[in-house]
Amino acid sequence: MTILDDIVEYKKSLLEEGYYDRLLRTLPVTNVKYKKKLSERLKERSHLSVIAEIKSKSPSVKKLPDRDLTQQVKDYEAYGAQAISILTDEYYFGGSYERLNKLTKETTLPVLCKDFMIEPIQIDVAYRAGASIILLIVNILDDQQMHELYQYAKSLDLDVLVEVHSKQELARAYQLAPDIIGVNNRDLTRFVTNVEHTNEILENKKDGYYYISESGIHTQEDVEKIVGSGIDGILVGESLMKCDDLSQFLPSLQLKKEQ
């Protein structure tokens, strides 16, 4: 059993307990139709797009600095982020859908609901809370689940970040013909990261997709190691949450794209 397996079992228990049903009854409806989609932003950019993440902890980092999260989101937008990622898992990552609901109103950027989606009701909750993008992790879904969740999210006009961890998962992702594919640099068995995993996975990538490198990006040098793979953006969390001067650091990550 990996940590990812544990998290999926936890999500199943939440589904059985009616957690998501309660959220659908209690969360305020948030309309974000006015926001430009991430897929459109990626198309327009000649430089890497940063998806800047709000997180409090993770299985590999027990606690991150306490921040004024409203100000953090505003700073992300001010210093050039093209989207915000908000972790909504409470137990493993210290997030919540209430946090997503609150913070998505504080930015004009599209917001990714970063969670472990295995049932359509989770997408319903993300949509109600104001997400513009949802995450689908190929590793935890069979092909039928993946297709059904993807099509359901698209029917709600949501962007979908389809996340892969291997070349085999990338091949499965291509079956969806998604706009955006994320390459996670984290080893799922040991939960350690190697940023150059992106180069390996995208060695023979197909054209016509937007690619995002996720996890393990801490410096401009890390970005320099992978920009040649043809990525269109990066998802960065821990290093942004730890940074005391986003005005310098966040722009430094936005290198010119290479094809």
C-alpha positions, 0 to 999 in steps of 0.5 A: 500500500502506498500513501496514495492508496491510503488517501484513496481509501480515505476518500471512499470513507468520506463518500460513504459518510456523506461528507460531500453531500453535506458540502453540496448542501452547505457551501455557497454557490460561487459563479466564476464564469467571468474568469479566463480559462487556464487553457486559454492562458496557456495558449497565449503565453510565450513564457512558462505559466505558474500554477501557484499553490496554497497548501498547509502540509503534506505527507512529506512536509508536516507543516508549512509556514502560516500565511495570510492566505488571502494575501498569499493569493493576491500576491500570487496574482500580482507577481504573475501566476496564471492560476491558483491551486488550492488543496482541499483535502483536510486530513493529509494536506490541511485544506478544505472546500470552505477554503477553496470557496473563500479564496476563489473569490479573492482572485480573477485567476482560474482556480484548481481544486487539488484533490483526489477525485474518484466520484462525480459528486466530488466534481460537483462540490468543486464546481459549487465552491468556485473551481475552474479546474479539477485534477484527475490522477490517472494512477487512481482511476481505471479507464472507464472512471477516467473517461466518465469523470473527464467527460462530466467535468467538461460538461460543466465547462471545467478545465481538467488537469490530467496527471500522470506519473509514468510513460504508461500513464501518459499513454492512457491520458492521451486516450482522453485527448485532454487539453492539459496534462500534468507530469508529477515528479513524485515517486508514488512509492517513496513520496520523494521527488526528482524534477527531471522525471518530467524530461523522462516522461515527455521524451517522446511526447505528442504535440497538441497538448499543454504540459505542466510539470508538478512537484519538486520545483524549488529554484529557477535552476530546477526550472532550467533543468526541465524547460527544454522538455517542452512544458508550458507551465509548472505547478509550485507549492511548497517553495512558494509557501516558504518564500518571504519575497514572492516579488522576486522568486515567482517571476524568476520561475517564468522562463521562456518556453522552448519547443 
